[in-house]
Structures are given as C-alpha cells and as structure tokens.
Amino acid sequence: MEHSIKKVGLVSRYPPVHCGVAEYTKMVVSALRSLNPRLEVYVFSTDEAGNEAWQDELGVHVIPCYPRFASDYSMLLNALSEVSVDVLHLQHEYGIYGMGREVINALSKAKEEGLAKKTVVTMHTVDHPYTERKDTLKFQASLNSVDAVIVHSPLQEFELQIQGVEAPRLHRIPHGTLINPYLCYTRSYLAKSLGLQDEFSGVVLAVPGFLRRDKGIDVLLDALEMLRDMRFTLLIAGESKDPKVHDLVSASTSAKTIIMEKYLSSDEILRVVALADAIVLPYRDRHGAYAVSGILHLSMGGLKPIVGSRTPRLVELYQFAPRLTVPPGEPGELARKIAWLVENYDYAVAYMTELYGYAARTQWIRMAHRHLKLYQNLLTCSSI
C-alpha cells in the first residue's frame, strides 16, 4: 500500500540567516511547494535569527529550536512531538552542526519515538581521509543509521561509499539551478536596481558570493594586473567573511574594479549574474573536503560563460566545460584564460552549450521532484 507524503520536516538554517545552506533549503522548499501545494513543510532551524516561530511567504512553518553547534537537540524533539512528520530531512554542513553525532542521534531518536517515519541527511560537505578535521570521518561513519543520504556530486557519493556508507542508502541529487529571470533586462536597469552607477566598460566580469580566502580573490586580482591593457570591468559582489579578504578587496585601486561588499540575497546574485558578460570563480581547493558550489549553479542559470578553477566544488564546470577551467592558485593561467574569453567571447558562449543543457536538466523543480520521489519510495518500502 502506497503511503502518501503529507508532512516534511527540514532540519536546517533558513533565511534571514546569511548562509548558502539556508538559501538552498528555501529553494528546495519553494520547489516542493510548487509541486505539491498541499504538502506541509516545517523547517526546524537554528535560533540565530530569533526564538519565535513564524510562517513565511511560502507557507512554511519555521521553528527555531537549537543553537548553531548544538550539543543538545531536546528542543527539536519537543517541537517534533507537536507536529510529527513523515520524513525528517537534515541539511548537514559541518560549519552549522559541527562534527559530533548529536544531530544524527536526534534523528534516530525522533524515528524511535514515532516523531518521524523516515530520516534523510543531505551532506553538503563530505570529507576524505586527508582532512585535517578527523572527527568528520567518525560522523560520516554514522550515516548508515539514517534511511537515506543525499549528495550532490559523484565525488561525494564514491567517497562515502569507500568510507563504508552502504551504496543503496546513497542518492545523488544534483544541486538545483534557477534559470535567471533577469536575462531580458537591460544592464542599466539591473545596475540601478543594485544601487550601482552604469559605469561599465568593455567586458564585465563578475565574482559573486561570499568573499572568503578559499574564493581565490587574491589570485584573480593578481591575474587582472597582467591584463592592464585589456578593456574590462570587474564586479566583486558579496559579503566579506574574512578581514584579510576585506582588506585585499578594499585596497584595490583599479578604476576597472567595482565593489559591492554586502550580503546578497539569491535574487540580488541573479541580477549581478544577468548584468555581467561572464563569471569568474577562481576557487582554491578546500583541503580534504568535497562540496558543490551553489554560486556555480546560480551562475549556470545565467547562461553566460564561466571561467573557474579545477577544484571539487566546481567539478560540474570541469565536466561540462573543461576548456574554461584552470589550475587553482595560478594567476598567469587565469589571466590567459580571461584574455582568451574576451577575445573569443561568441565562441565561448557557444562552447558553453553543454553546461547550459545541464543547467536546464537540474532546474529546482526537477530536483524537488527527485526529492519527493525519494521520500515516497522510503515511505512505501519498509527498508532500503
């Protein structure tokens, strides 16, 4: 007998908290509600934005019930006792939930007490044995205690499989993509909507997203120093997460650089991408970690050329547009690739066709359908 899914609970950060996982969860929820408006969705969130429960514009019940890096999830279980859900789905990131098993134990207890029929974990970051934070490997060894584990890339899937997570429990569902709704707007309109003057010259290169050391901003600035004779405008747009990166960006005196140093919502990032001619993602590899870039997917939806480094977070770019990737930490290589892009822009647009096709195939509505199908299969089967 098929069990129809009626209630889903997501354990995750959620806007207005400034976080990529929070934005990801809202995108998933929006698509789930579009597919099934009668689906009740509860987000059991951190208390970073306050302790009061509320209902957002999507009809999602947001219940703050634990702090970041919590060691006690009794308030989560108390909240679940009021609503109980068919599927309890954790959006896990080590920077939110830490490396301990407490949150996994809470999921197991929720199932034991009948507060959730099935439990699911999405691993936004998977560490491999070369990681410097060895406790993450112990956490990953505990994933067989949940009903399903979702990952975003084959690298993550096979790493967990090698570490002993049972293969039938693993499900690869790519990060969702939103086809940019601002592509038909003029650059002047988009600049004004972002509070910018329309002072762009040449090719506009954008670097959107949080400004951290692993984003390779220093490498990009060094690369552009080698391209002083080229007509371009660099738009750096995002909230600084590191004082050293803030100082580096602030010290840029190039008239070709425009800086928007503030938190950008997904909607604002979409406008930045639509305004640009190309996106540059000169990321460094995070030592011992596999993840997938949400900014890459926001950029893919803009149907613009993307130049990026060959790192695990950008594995999809390397897979579908390898000629536009460069080794990480190599400003000379990056400068040559940007120069090639500017000189061969129309060819670069055509070359990206395969990546654009991937963007269409991974639209949020499609990825939400795969989530719903997984939930339904878990409820239908007594075990995986």
Beta strands, then each sheet from edge to edge (+ up, - down):
strand 1: 7-11
strand 2: 40-46
strand 3: 54-55
strand 4: 61-66
strand 5: 85-92
strand 6: 116-123
strand 7: 125-127
strand 8: 148-151
strand 9: 170-172
strand 10: 203-208
strand 11: 232-237
strand 12: 257-260
strand 13: 278-281
strand 14: 289-291
strand 15: 306-309
strand 16: 325-326
sheet 1: 3+ 4- 2- 1- 5- 6- 8- 9-
sheet 2: 7+ 14-
sheet 3: 12+ 11+ 10+ 13+ 15+ 16+
end
